[in-house]
Amino acid sequence: MGVEENPLSAPLAAVVRNHIPGATGITNLKRLSGGASQETWSFDVTTAGKEPVLLILRRAPGGARDSRATAVPLETEARLIDLAGHADVPVPTVRHVLAPDDGLGHGFIMDRIAGETIARKILRDDEFAAARPKLARQCGEILARLHRIKMESLPPLRTSPARSEIIQYLETYKAHGHPHPVFELAFRWLRDNAPPETTAHTLVHGDFRNGNLMIGPDGVRAVLDWELAHIGDPMEDLGWICVNSWRFGNIDQPVGGFGSREDMFEGYESAGGLKIDPARVKYWEVLGTLKWGVMCTIMVTAFKSGTDRSVERATIGRRSSETEVDLLRLLAPRN
């Protein structure tokens, strides 16, 4: 679709002329395939006699606010990205948060970072061969800086300790009517082994994993997709990136399919993170694996009900069986 045909082009061009110094218009506006719940648009800002400015519009579907209880408003997401940038977490610079009179709904405009988010390419292409051995340690360092962001500086966020997560996903599991005895075993183990209520809480990204990191030949260039950020156990982020589903076939490299837990832990502690508790990291890896399994059953329900008959929904739905195998491995007694 050409820019002249897109109903977003005129209001977006007006916004950038008002908020990007030297902007004269936009070109190359196109919807990107990434982003399952929000719209992501790339575009170039033309300037008088200068190089174009490469930007991203992150927008609520149709401009309407996301009603999901777990998703932070896009205005909050933009604020978190800004705070993270000031804490030396690699993130895109936010250029403008949309206002009602912009005519585009809820969203924000940020810099477009060059790099790759497709895990298959990151884990296998020669372009990233030099970066792969560094990624696990870099992830630990980034999470340490993220978890050190002062609580008093944060916008309002939900607090979600382990027991709250268990209740939420147990209710979802029961509502969708797909019996999985392994899931029920995992729920019982998680209830019996939940971290104490006194566990220190920090900002948690909530979806820090391979696929939400912009990677270049030099390593991690940006942390993306902050919509699930909340207050919780910092070990949650360290466990989530180790979930087997985010290793994309490289099961012997537990951190994102590219590195070891030891490298991530060393990076985390060397950058001033809290003391690592491996047992709690494993706990959150189990909970993360179960969460993804439950999410897969949601995909099955969407496909069977006719709400979404896409092949992608059916394919992802079948992966719930993979998470059952992963859970049995994690919960098996160790000699």
N, C-alpha and C positions, 0 to 999 in steps of 0.2 A: 504494500500500500504506500503510495507516495505521501509526502508530508502534506501536500495541499488537500488530500482526501481525508486526512485523519482529523476527527473533531477535537483532538487534544492539541493539535499543532498551533492554532491561533492563540488560545489562552496560555499555553506553555511559552510561546514566543514572547508574549506580553510580560509574563513573569520574569523571564531571564533578562529582558531589556530593563526591567525595573530593579533587578537585584544582582545581576552580574555586570561588573564595571566594563564598559566598552562593548557590550553585546549589541549586535544588530539584528539577530534572528536565529533560527535553528534549521538544521538540515539532518537528514539520515535518522529520522525518528523511527524506531522499530521496537516491537515487543520482543523481549527475550524469553527463552523457554524456561529459564531457571525461575525458582520461586513458586512453591506450590500453593501458597495462600495469599500472596500479595502480587500486584502487578509490578513488573520491572521493565522499564523502558530505557533504552540507550538513545542518546542524541548528541549532536555536535552543535555547539554555540558558535555562530559566526561573529567575528569581531572586525572592526575597521582596520584593515592593513596588518592584522596580526594572525598568529596561528589560532585555529579553532580550539575551543575549550571542550574537553570530552567529559560528558556528565551522564548521570543516571537519575531517572525519576523513579522513586519507590512509592507506590500508590496503593491505597486500599482498593479492592475490586469495585469498579464503577465509581470510585471515589467515596463510597460509603464506609463508615467505621466498622471494623471487624467486631463481631458480637461474641467471639469465643472468649470464655472466661480466662483462658491461659495466655492469650495473646495481649501484649502490651499495646497501647495506642501508638500509632506511628510517630506522633509527636514525642512520646516518651522514648521510643526507640532512637529517634534523632538525638535526644538529650543524652542518652546513654552512650551513643557513639562519640559524641563530643567529649563527654567525661573520660571515656576510654582513651581518646586521642591525647588528652592532657596527662594521662597516666602512662604514656609511651606504649600503649597497645596499638599495633598497626591497624588503622581503620581509615576508610575514606573520609575526607573532609566534607562536613555537611555545609552546603552553600545556602540553603534556604528551606525553612519549614513552611509548608503551604498554609495560607490564611484563607478564611471564608471568601473574601473578595477576590481571591485569585481565580475562582471558578473551576478548580480542579479537584475539589474534595479534600480528603485527608491524605497526607503524604509529605515527602520531602525530597529535595534535590541534593545529590552528593557527587563528588568526583568519581570518575570511572577509572578504576585501577587496572592496569594491564596485568594479565596473568591467566591462570587456569584453575577452574574449580572441579572439572570432571575427574573423578578419582581414578578411573581406568587409565587416563593419560598421565596423571601425576605419578602413578605407581609403576608405569611400564615404559613411557616414552623416554628416549635418550636425552631429550632436552632437560629433564629433571633429574638425571642420574646423579649429578653432583649435589643437588639439594636434598635428596632423600635421606642420606645419613644424618643430616642436621635437623630434620623436621621435628622429631620427637622432643629433643632438647629445647628447640625453639618454642614448641607448644607449651612445655613446662614453664619456660620463662615468661611467656605471654600470660598464662593463667595466673602466675604469681602476681604480676602487675595488675591484672584485672581484679583479683581478690583483695588487693590492698587499697582499692578505691574507697575513700572514706564514706561510711554509711550515711553520715549527716548531709553529704552532698547529693545523695541519690533522689530522684523523683519518686513519687509513691509507687510501690511495687507490692505484689502479693508475696506473702511469706509461705514457703512450701517445704517444711521439713519432711523427712522420710515417711512418717506415718500419714501425713496428708496426701502424699503421692500414692501411697498404697490404697487409701480409701477411694481416691479419685479413679484410679485405674481398675480397682475391683468393681466399682459401680458400673464402669463402662463395659467391662468384661461380662458381667451378668446381664446387662441390658441387651447385648447383641446375641445372646443365646447360642454361642458356639462352645460347647463343652470341650475343655482341654485339661485332662487330669494333671499334666505336667505344669500347666499354669497354676492350678490350684495348689500343687506342691510348693511352687515358688512363692505364692502369696503367703502360705503358712511359714515358710523359712524366713521370709522378709519380716513378717510380724514378730517372729521369735528373736530375730537378730537386729532389730532396728536400733540405730544409734540413740544414745540417751537424749532426752529433751534439752539437756544443758549444752549440747554440741554448739560450738561457736558458729555463727552465721556470717556470711558475706554476700556481696553481689555474686550471683551465679549466671553465667551466660545462658545455660539451659539447652543449647544445641551446638556445642563446640565439638566439631568432628570434621573428618575428611569429607569434603563436599560443601562445607560452609567456610572453607579457608581459601583465599585467593593465593595461589602458589606461583612463584616464578623460579627461574634457574638459580636464584640466590636464596630461595626459601619462602617463608610466609610473608606475604605482602599486605594482607588485610584479613581481618576477622569480620565475617558478614552475618546477616540474619540474626538480629538480636530480639526477635519478637517473643521468644520464650524466656527472656530474662526475668529473674525473680530473686528474692532473698532466700538463702538456704545454705546447706552444707557445702563448703567449697570442694570437698572430695567428690561431689556429684559430677562436676565438670571433668575431673580426672578419670572417673569411672566410665562416663558416657563415651568418651573418645575411644575407649578400649572395647566397646561392644563389638562382637564379631561381625555383625552386619556392616560395620563401617570399615572393615579391613578389606573388603572387596576381593576376597579370595586369598589374600596373603595372611593366612591364619597364624603363621608363626611370627608375625610382626604385630603384636597386640595393639600398639598405638597407631591407629589409623591405617594399618597395613604397611606402615613405613618405618616403624621403630620399636624400641623396647620400653617397657615401663620404667626400667632403671634409668635410662637416659632422660625420660620425661621427669621422673622424680628428682634427679640431680639438677636438672634445669630449673625446676620449680623451687627447690630449697636454696639454690645458689642465687636466685633472683629475689629472695626475701619472702617467699611464700610461707604459709603455716607449716608446721611439722607434718610430714606425710604420715598418714595412718593407712598402711596397706590393707588392713582388714576392712576399713570403711570404703576404700576405693573399690575393693572387690564387691562389697555390698551394693554399691551404686552401679557396678557393672552388671550384677544380677538384676537389679531393679530396672536398669536401662534396657537390658535384653527382654525382660518381661513386658515393659512398656511398648517396645517396638512390636513384639508379638501381638499385643492387644490392638495396636494400631493397624496391624495387618488384617485382623478380623473385622475392623471397621471397613476396610477396603472391600472385603468379601460382601459385607452387608450392602454397601453402596452398589456393588455390581449386581447382586442378586435381586435387589429391590427395583432395579432399573433407574435409580438416581443417577448413576454414572456407569454406562455400559462400555467404557473404554477398556481396551486390552491391558493397559497399564494397571488399572484397578484390579483386574482379575489376576494378573501376574504377581503384583505385590501381595495380594491376599493370600496366595499360595505359600508365601514365604513364612507364614506363621509356623509351619512345620519345621523350618530351619531353626527358628528361635527355640523350639522345644528341644531339639538336639543340643543347642548351645546351653540351655538351662541345665539339662541333665549332666553335661560335662562340668559346668560350674559348681553344681551341688553334689557331685559325687564325692564320697568320703576319700580323703587322701591318706595313703599309708605313710 
